Amino acid sequence: MRPRSSAWSRASPASAVYLGSGRQPGAGRLRMNEGRENLAWLDLLRVAAALAVVVVHVSAAPVVYLPDLTSLERHAANLLDSLSRWCIGVFIMVSGALLLDPERRESVPGFFRKRVRRILVPILFWSAAYFALTLALGRPLTPTKALQLLWEGRPWYHMWYLFMVIGLYAVTPILRSYVARSGTELRWGVTILALVLTSLWDLRLAIDEEHLPATVATMFVPYLGYYMLGYELRRLAPIAVSSDLLWLGFGVGAIATIVGSQQLMSAYGASRPGLYMYEYLSPNVILMSAALFCLASRTGSGLGHGGGRGAFIARWVAGVAPLTLGIYLWHPMLIVAFRKLGLTAIGFENGLGVVLVVVPVFALSLLLTWLMSRIPILRAAVGL
């Protein structure tokens, strides 16, 4: 379900994610709080999803505006875009995996005090920054329009996630109490039902070419299924589902997205129905998101154990993961800057346009976020 902006307006970071929690020794399918649970795989997902967000936004131009849908350039953009669509589901599942854990020892007032600063300061700072960019680009922006955009969570196309996460924060204490008092079968049933209903609703909106009016008060509701799914999947031991089955699930979802989006775009163009397979609530993307989350849990739980390359990767991931919110907040501004300098993903017949833009945008976003993290007065603006 999407606000009035394009299919590429809803990709964002897990700004709500916090590491922590231990686990007690035990066996079986459940693994929550078993001994000292290695959560490095969640950091790995955050970094990978931050990169995927940049891919989604950079690929938007060639996917939508290239007239020849059969060109190598268009196929490459569709491939990269489709393979990155899991980013939203994974970000929200990582948040749910951590924040819905009833073992977290914090009061409700303490929960809100900790999160208000980490989300409101970035919202205020970057809303002002992107309103300034709007004016700098010569676009009209009245005070009334600015207030409307804030209410709709759209100071810029990517900022919806920060406003959406406010809603997730608001219901987290209630959901955490529900998790602590309910059985596994009931929770799985509610989670699956939530995903199915929102997916069907999103399909109906696509068929009718409608958009669900999004406001700060309601935009979190369609993503509650992802939020609860993250907690349930974290509780499963890595061996609960075979890696072959997980790869099959991811592959089916990916192929459906790649082929389906191409066919729908050919039939309907860049309309609501034509972009449906890119939807974060479409069944194919939900399948990709859940499968990748489980694959990361299965293969990344040992990340950082031992030495060598694995230890280096673990240290790098641990260093970058806290900066993912800043990467997300910076990258659209840099896409605009590169476009003004004449560098876009369009115009590379070899199909490398998206990659050639994504790499510098991601790297520079990371660098700028790191620099802000070193300046005390600016750290809070990137959630640190």
Secondary structure, DSSP 8 states (H G I E B T S, - for coil): ---SS-TTS-----TT-----------SSB-TT-SS---HHHHHHHHHHHHHHHHHHHHHHHHHH-S-TTSHHHHHHHHHHHHTTTHHHHHHHHHHHHHT-TT----HHHHHHHHHHHHHHHHHHHHHHHHHHHHHTT----HHHHHHHHHTT-SSTTTHHHHHHHHHHHHHHHHHHHHHHS-HHHHHHHHHHHHHHHHHHHHHHHHTT------TTTTTGGGHHHHHHHHHHHHB-GGGS-HHHHHHHHHHHHHHHHHHHHHHHHHH-SSTTTTGGG-TTSHHHHHHHHHHHHHHHHHHTTTTSSSTHHHHHHHHHHHHGGGHHHHHHHHHHHHHHHHHTT--SSS-TTS-HHHHHHHHHHHHHHHHHHHHHTSHHHHGGGT-
